[in-house]
Amino acid sequence: MSLLSVENLKTYYQVRRGFVKAVDGVSFSVQKGEATGLAGESGCGKTTVALSILKILPPGGRILSGQIFFKGKDLVALPEDEIRENIRWKEISIVFQGAMNALNPVFKIGDQIAEAIMLHEKEASKSEAYDRASKLFELVGIPPSRLDNYPHEFSGGMKQRAMIAMALACNPSLLIADEPSTALDVIVAAQVLKLIKELKSRLGLSMMLITHDLSIIAETCEWCVIMYGGKVVESGSTVAVFKNPLHPYTHGLISSFPSIKGARAKLGFIPGQPPDLLNPPSGCVFHPRCKYAMAKCKAKEPLYIEVEKGHSVSCHLVS
């Protein structure tokens, strides 16, 4: 059952030279109790999708069309007051990219988490909020005694855990994690990802994980959505996409990761640069970088079709 369903979402940013088509007709869903990963290069629109869901786009950003259904309600049509009071943080929370820098350096971490709880649950007293913050710290593996510390007294991994605790403060149904391992070393990043998996299993959370690292999706997500140039080029179960990548871009992403099996081989790569979303290419947005590009790839955008149950792709090689 879909908890969240994004349908033909178009979110553009207005700049002096025109409109940046950051998200251009994106559709996917997040199932209840499961994790969906959004993957792609930097600038492909992943974070803009998350900001659109929560309706916290920066100045110049605007949802032009499409629908975002959450528990049957279209978030695009809901007024800001209802989103702020009933959806944002209560039902859908987010751990931002670089979240370790989101903590206010002049306030104790416990005060910041308690404030978030009291802001969204008016009946909660400060002592009740602190008690819940203490339990949240235990949940993410931080001693509750550290609630009285300031952010500078935490390591990067502990700050990230504290931000995850804050995101869980109001028992949301959906957690969005935007590049949760950014700026962390390999060991700490693995610990944070392990924590996210454990929380998902223990709390029955639905999750949307945004990353450029396909290995993270393979480790944590049941479903995979590949984005390029503001569009979804392939989606399906993580097993299906990794075992049988159908889009040349997906294949390029997977081949650019080293394998621990077999003989050492030269890593693959994708030539060229990501498209200018102020003036994206005609036809298939990936055709300037695709080694399989044909004449019709430049002339006509491929249909997004389901090739097998739960596995869809947008490519002329398939359609």
Buried (B, 14 or more C-beta within 10 A) or exposed (E): EBBBBBBEBBBBBEEEEEBBBBBBBBBBBBBBBBBBBBBBBEBBBBBBBBBBBBBBBEEEBEBEEBBBBBBEBEBBEBEEEEBBEEBBBBBBBBBBBEBBEBBEEEEBBBBBBBBBBBEBBEEBEEEBBBBBBBEBBEBBBBEBEBBEBBBEEBEBBBBBBBBBBBBBBBEBBBBBBBBBBBBBEEEBBBBBBEBBBEBBEEBEBBBBBBBBBBEBBBBBBBBBBBBBBBBBBBBBBBEBBBEEBBBBBBBBBBBEEEEEEEEEEEEEEBEEEBBEBEEBBEBBBBBBBBEEBEEEBEEEBBEBEEBEEEBBBBBBBBE
